[in-house]
Amino acid sequence: MRTKTDSRDASARILANTAPPESLTSIERASDNRKPPELKRRGGAVSASGKRPAVSGQNASGQRRAASRAVRLLCYLNAVTGDDLFEWLKAVTRWIHVFAVILWIGQTYLFNFFEDSLERDSSDPENVLGNVWMVHGGGFYQVRKHRRLRESPRVLHWFKWEAATTWLSGVVLIFLTYYMGGLLVEPGMDYGLAAALGVFALVAGWLVYDLLARSRLADRSWLFAGTGWLLIGALTYGLNHVQSPRAVFIHVGALLGTIMAANVWVRILPAQRRLIALAGEGKRPDPRLESIGPTRSRHNSYLVIPLVFIMLSNHYPTISYGHDQNWLMLGILLIAGWVAAHLFQK
């Protein structure tokens, strides 16, 4: 199998040993001499012997330079292997993923800031719960929160594509790095089993979370968080037996990201669309629909900090996935992230 080094060495030898190419006129002349006389006329003047007049030295020099550039381009393309393209694909996907994460997290905490900073003035209408004044970039902004939507607005801005881009690019990046990059399993592990359980964990994890979030357990925040902590710890401990430690951590992080993205697309957005439809019909909104958005958004704000810890864990492996008790270290990272998120809320 030819390696990247072999390809580049061969290209270097081609460049070093290639003599200046013969002028295209000479090549055409040699080709013309092998053709019947009636095929020699392809345009331009032809001598009585059937030969074309010699071109000027300037044209021949330009043709030689063009041919030399073509040879160099072919040598460069020959040196570029599939490994280079694969690394470029991972690099571009990672850039998209990181930038989308920045946008999504920033928006999540911005709206949480709105919620915590609302102040109601005596002059505010009854339907207004409060407003926030801000300054940024030389401009002054006022944001109001309405108790409920009384009529469908003419223009409504949605914040949803950041979540979709983050999740999709993250899934592609995991597939390229772990499922195709050889980091999913360690020697002796079953690749098929590891891949199947990795995908199953994302789907089943969302379903279990969503079931708990709609139950009465969610009304008791500490009990809800404790149950989630135990389930994530059990998942980490179980995946350790079928996946590499690094892959285990990244799949737990992917589960948290899946929960966050599904909160946006499966719960928050449909509830908001239903509220808009009720407002357009002049009907009173359902209080249960009104509570979905703030609740799930608050959950996302608590999940995102431990998620970032996990996604960066390859920079400190000795205290994360590389630790002998990595499932316990992950539990500590979760608690630290939740405490940090709680402090941010305050």
C-alpha positions as CSV (number, residue, x, y, z in Angstrom):
1,M,0.0,0.0,0.0
2,R,1.5,3.3,-1.0
3,T,2.0,5.8,1.8
4,K,1.8,9.5,1.8
5,T,5.6,9.7,2.1
6,D,6.1,7.4,-0.9
7,S,3.7,9.6,-3.0
8,R,5.6,12.8,-2.1
9,D,9.0,11.2,-2.7
10,A,7.9,10.0,-6.1
11,S,6.6,13.4,-6.9
12,A,9.9,15.0,-5.9
13,R,11.8,12.6,-8.2
14,I,9.5,13.4,-11.1
15,L,10.1,17.1,-10.6
16,A,13.9,16.6,-10.3
17,N,14.3,14.3,-13.2
18,T,11.9,16.0,-15.7
19,A,13.7,17.8,-18.5
20,P,12.1,20.9,-20.0
21,P,9.3,19.6,-22.2
22,E,9.7,19.9,-25.9
23,S,7.7,22.7,-27.5
24,L,4.1,21.8,-28.4
25,T,5.0,22.8,-32.0
26,S,7.6,20.1,-32.2
27,I,5.1,17.6,-30.8
28,E,2.5,18.6,-33.3
29,R,5.0,18.4,-36.1
30,A,6.0,14.9,-35.2
31,S,2.3,14.0,-35.0
32,D,1.6,15.6,-38.3
33,N,4.3,13.7,-40.1
34,R,2.5,10.5,-39.2
35,K,-0.8,11.6,-40.7
36,P,-2.1,11.5,-44.3
37,P,-1.4,14.8,-46.2
38,E,-5.1,15.7,-46.3
39,L,-5.2,15.7,-42.5
40,K,-2.3,18.2,-42.1
41,R,-4.4,21.3,-42.6
42,R,-5.8,22.1,-39.2
43,G,-5.7,25.9,-39.7
44,G,-3.0,28.3,-40.3
45,A,-0.4,28.5,-43.1
46,V,1.2,25.2,-44.4
47,S,4.4,25.0,-46.5
48,A,4.7,23.1,-49.7
49,S,6.3,20.2,-47.9
50,G,3.3,20.0,-45.5
51,K,5.2,21.4,-42.5
52,R,4.1,24.3,-40.4
53,P,6.3,27.3,-40.1
54,A,8.3,27.4,-36.8
55,V,6.8,29.4,-34.1
56,S,8.6,32.3,-32.5
57,G,11.0,31.7,-29.5
58,Q,8.6,33.6,-27.2
59,N,5.6,31.4,-28.0
60,A,7.8,28.2,-27.6
61,S,9.0,29.5,-24.2
62,G,5.4,30.2,-23.1
63,Q,4.3,26.7,-24.1
64,R,7.2,25.2,-22.2
65,R,6.3,27.1,-19.1
66,A,2.6,26.0,-19.3
67,A,3.6,22.4,-19.8
68,S,6.0,22.7,-16.8
69,R,3.2,24.1,-14.6
70,A,0.9,21.3,-15.7
71,V,3.5,18.7,-14.7
72,R,4.0,20.3,-11.3
73,L,0.3,20.4,-10.7
74,L,0.0,16.7,-11.5
75,C,2.8,15.9,-9.1
76,Y,1.2,17.9,-6.3
77,L,-2.1,16.2,-6.8
78,N,-0.3,12.8,-6.8
79,A,1.2,13.7,-3.4
80,V,-2.1,14.6,-1.9
81,T,-3.5,11.3,-0.5
82,G,-6.9,10.4,1.0
83,D,-5.5,10.9,4.5
84,D,-5.1,14.6,3.7
85,L,-8.6,15.0,2.5
86,F,-9.9,13.1,5.5
87,E,-8.1,15.4,7.9
88,W,-9.4,18.4,6.1
89,L,-12.9,17.1,6.4
90,K,-12.6,16.6,10.1
91,A,-11.0,20.0,10.5
92,V,-13.8,21.8,8.7
93,T,-16.5,19.9,10.5
94,R,-14.9,20.7,13.9
95,W,-14.7,24.4,13.0
96,I,-18.4,24.4,12.1
97,H,-19.3,22.5,15.3
98,V,-17.3,24.8,17.6
99,F,-18.6,28.0,16.1
100,A,-22.2,26.7,16.2
101,V,-21.7,25.8,19.9
102,I,-20.6,29.3,20.6
103,L,-23.7,30.8,19.1
104,W,-26.0,28.3,20.7
105,I,-24.6,28.6,24.2
106,G,-24.4,32.4,24.0
107,Q,-28.1,32.6,23.1
108,T,-29.1,30.2,25.8
109,Y,-27.4,32.3,28.5
110,L,-28.5,35.5,27.0
111,F,-32.2,34.5,27.3
112,N,-31.6,33.2,30.8
113,F,-30.1,36.6,31.6
114,F,-33.3,38.2,30.3
115,E,-35.4,35.9,32.6
116,D,-33.4,36.8,35.7
117,S,-33.1,40.5,35.0
118,L,-36.7,41.5,34.2
119,E,-37.9,44.6,36.0
120,R,-41.5,45.7,35.8
121,D,-42.3,49.4,35.7
122,S,-45.5,50.9,36.8
123,S,-46.1,52.2,33.3
124,D,-45.9,48.7,31.8
125,P,-49.1,47.2,30.4
126,E,-50.8,44.4,32.3
127,N,-49.6,41.8,29.8
128,V,-45.9,42.8,30.2
129,L,-44.0,40.8,32.9
130,G,-41.0,43.1,32.8
131,N,-38.4,44.6,30.6
132,V,-34.6,44.9,30.4
133,W,-32.6,47.8,29.1
134,M,-29.2,47.0,27.6
135,V,-26.4,48.8,25.8
136,H,-24.1,47.2,23.2
137,G,-22.1,48.4,20.3
138,G,-23.2,52.0,20.8
139,G,-26.9,51.2,20.7
140,F,-29.5,51.0,23.4
141,Y,-32.0,48.1,23.4
142,Q,-35.1,47.3,25.4
143,V,-36.5,43.8,25.6
144,R,-39.9,43.1,27.0
145,K,-41.4,39.8,28.1
146,H,-45.1,39.4,27.5
147,R,-47.2,37.3,29.8
148,R,-48.8,35.6,26.8
149,L,-49.1,36.2,23.0
150,R,-52.4,38.0,22.3
151,E,-51.9,38.2,18.6
152,S,-49.6,36.6,16.0
153,P,-46.7,39.0,15.4
154,R,-45.9,40.1,11.8
155,V,-42.2,39.1,12.1
156,L,-41.0,36.6,14.6
157,H,-37.4,35.6,15.0
158,W,-36.7,32.0,15.8
159,F,-33.5,30.7,17.5
160,K,-33.3,27.1,16.3
161,W,-30.7,26.5,13.6
162,E,-27.8,26.9,16.0
163,A,-29.0,23.9,17.9
164,A,-29.5,21.9,14.7
165,T,-26.1,22.8,13.3
166,T,-24.3,22.0,16.5
167,W,-26.0,18.5,16.8
168,L,-25.6,17.6,13.2
169,S,-21.9,18.6,13.0
170,G,-21.2,16.9,16.3
171,V,-22.7,13.6,15.0
172,V,-20.6,13.8,11.8
173,L,-17.5,14.6,13.8
174,I,-18.0,11.6,16.1
175,F,-18.6,9.4,13.1
176,L,-15.4,10.6,11.4
177,T,-13.2,10.6,14.5
178,Y,-14.4,7.5,16.3
179,Y,-16.4,5.2,14.0
180,M,-14.1,5.8,11.0
181,G,-11.0,7.0,12.8
182,G,-10.3,3.9,14.9
183,L,-10.9,5.5,18.4
184,L,-14.2,3.7,19.2
185,V,-12.8,0.5,20.6
186,E,-9.6,-0.9,22.2
187,P,-8.0,-4.2,21.0
188,G,-10.2,-7.2,21.8
189,M,-13.4,-5.2,21.8
190,D,-16.3,-5.9,19.4
191,Y,-16.6,-2.9,17.1
192,G,-20.2,-3.8,16.0
193,L,-21.4,-4.0,19.6
194,A,-19.7,-0.8,20.6
195,A,-21.2,1.1,17.6
196,A,-24.7,-0.3,18.2
197,L,-24.7,0.5,21.9
198,G,-23.3,4.0,21.2
199,V,-26.2,4.8,18.9
200,F,-28.7,3.1,21.2
201,A,-27.4,5.2,24.2
202,L,-28.3,8.5,22.4
203,V,-31.8,7.4,21.5
204,A,-32.7,5.7,24.7
205,G,-31.0,8.4,26.8
206,W,-33.3,11.1,25.3
207,L,-36.4,9.0,25.8
208,V,-35.6,8.3,29.4
209,Y,-34.8,12.0,30.1
210,D,-38.0,13.1,28.3
211,L,-40.1,10.7,30.3
212,L,-38.6,11.9,33.6
213,A,-38.9,15.6,32.6
214,R,-42.7,15.1,32.0
215,S,-43.2,13.2,35.3
216,R,-43.8,14.6,38.7
217,L,-40.2,14.0,39.5
218,A,-39.2,17.1,37.5
219,D,-41.1,19.2,40.1
220,R,-38.5,18.3,42.7
221,S,-35.3,19.6,41.1
222,W,-32.8,18.0,43.4
223,L,-34.4,14.6,43.1
224,F,-34.6,15.0,39.4
225,A,-30.9,16.0,39.1
226,G,-29.9,13.2,41.4
227,T,-31.7,10.6,39.4
228,G,-30.1,11.9,36.2
229,W,-26.7,11.8,37.9
230,L,-27.1,8.1,38.8
231,L,-28.3,7.1,35.4
232,I,-25.4,8.9,33.6
233,G,-23.0,7.2,36.0
234,A,-24.5,3.8,35.3
235,L,-24.3,4.5,31.5
236,T,-20.7,5.5,31.8
237,Y,-19.8,2.4,33.8
238,G,-21.6,0.1,31.3
239,L,-20.1,1.6,28.1
240,N,-16.6,1.2,29.6
241,H,-16.9,-2.5,29.0
242,V,-17.6,-2.2,25.2
243,Q,-15.9,1.1,24.2
244,S,-12.6,2.8,24.7
245,P,-12.6,5.3,27.7
246,R,-12.2,8.3,25.4
247,A,-15.2,7.1,23.3
248,V,-17.2,6.6,26.4
249,F,-16.8,10.2,27.5
250,I,-17.5,11.5,24.0
251,H,-20.7,9.5,23.8
252,V,-21.9,10.7,27.2
253,G,-21.3,14.2,26.0
254,A,-23.1,13.5,22.7
255,L,-26.1,12.2,24.8
256,L,-26.2,15.6,26.7
257,G,-26.0,17.4,23.4
258,T,-28.8,15.2,22.0
259,I,-31.0,16.0,24.9
260,M,-30.4,19.7,24.5
261,A,-31.1,19.7,20.7
262,A,-34.2,17.5,21.1
263,N,-35.4,19.9,23.8
264,V,-35.3,22.7,21.2
265,W,-36.7,20.8,18.2
266,V,-39.0,18.3,19.8
267,R,-40.5,20.2,22.8
268,I,-39.8,23.9,22.8
269,L,-40.5,24.8,19.1
270,P,-43.7,22.7,18.7
271,A,-45.1,24.3,22.0
272,Q,-44.2,27.8,20.7
273,R,-45.9,27.1,17.4
274,R,-49.0,25.9,19.1
275,L,-49.1,29.0,21.3
276,I,-48.8,31.2,18.2
277,A,-51.7,29.3,16.5
278,L,-53.9,29.7,19.6
279,A,-53.1,33.4,19.6
280,G,-54.1,33.7,15.9
281,E,-57.4,31.9,16.7
282,G,-58.1,34.3,19.6
283,K,-58.0,31.4,22.1
284,R,-56.6,31.4,25.6
285,P,-53.2,29.7,25.7
286,D,-52.6,26.4,27.6
287,P,-50.5,27.0,30.7
288,R,-48.8,23.7,30.2
289,L,-47.6,24.8,26.8
290,E,-46.3,28.1,28.3
291,S,-44.2,26.2,30.8
292,I,-42.4,23.9,28.4
293,G,-40.1,26.5,26.9
294,P,-38.7,28.1,30.1
295,T,-38.4,24.6,31.8
296,R,-36.5,22.9,29.0
297,S,-34.4,26.0,28.3
298,R,-33.4,26.0,32.0
299,H,-32.5,22.3,31.7
300,N,-30.2,23.1,28.7
301,S,-28.4,25.8,30.7
302,Y,-27.5,23.2,33.3
303,L,-26.4,20.6,30.8
304,V,-24.2,22.8,28.7
305,I,-21.4,23.4,31.2
306,P,-20.7,19.7,32.0
307,L,-21.1,19.1,28.3
308,V,-18.2,21.5,27.5
309,F,-16.1,19.8,30.3
310,I,-16.6,16.5,28.6
311,M,-16.0,17.7,25.1
312,L,-12.6,19.1,26.2
313,S,-11.7,16.1,28.3
314,N,-9.1,14.9,25.8
315,H,-7.0,17.9,27.0
316,Y,-6.8,16.6,30.6
317,P,-7.1,12.8,30.2
318,T,-5.5,11.9,33.6
319,I,-8.4,13.4,35.5
320,S,-11.1,12.4,33.0
321,Y,-11.4,9.4,30.7
322,G,-7.9,8.2,31.4
323,H,-8.5,7.8,35.2
324,D,-9.0,4.3,36.6
325,Q,-12.3,5.4,38.0
326,N,-13.4,7.5,35.0
327,W,-17.1,7.0,35.7
328,L,-16.6,8.6,39.1
329,M,-14.5,11.4,37.6
330,L,-17.4,12.1,35.1
331,G,-19.8,12.2,38.0
332,I,-17.6,14.9,39.7
333,L,-17.5,16.9,36.4
334,L,-21.3,16.7,36.2
335,I,-21.7,18.0,39.7
336,A,-19.1,20.8,39.2
337,G,-20.8,21.8,36.0
338,W,-24.2,21.9,37.6
339,V,-22.9,24.0,40.5
340,A,-21.2,26.4,38.0
341,A,-24.5,26.7,36.1
342,H,-26.4,27.4,39.3
343,L,-24.0,30.2,40.2
344,F,-24.4,31.6,36.7
345,Q,-28.1,31.7,37.2
346,K,-27.6,33.7,40.4
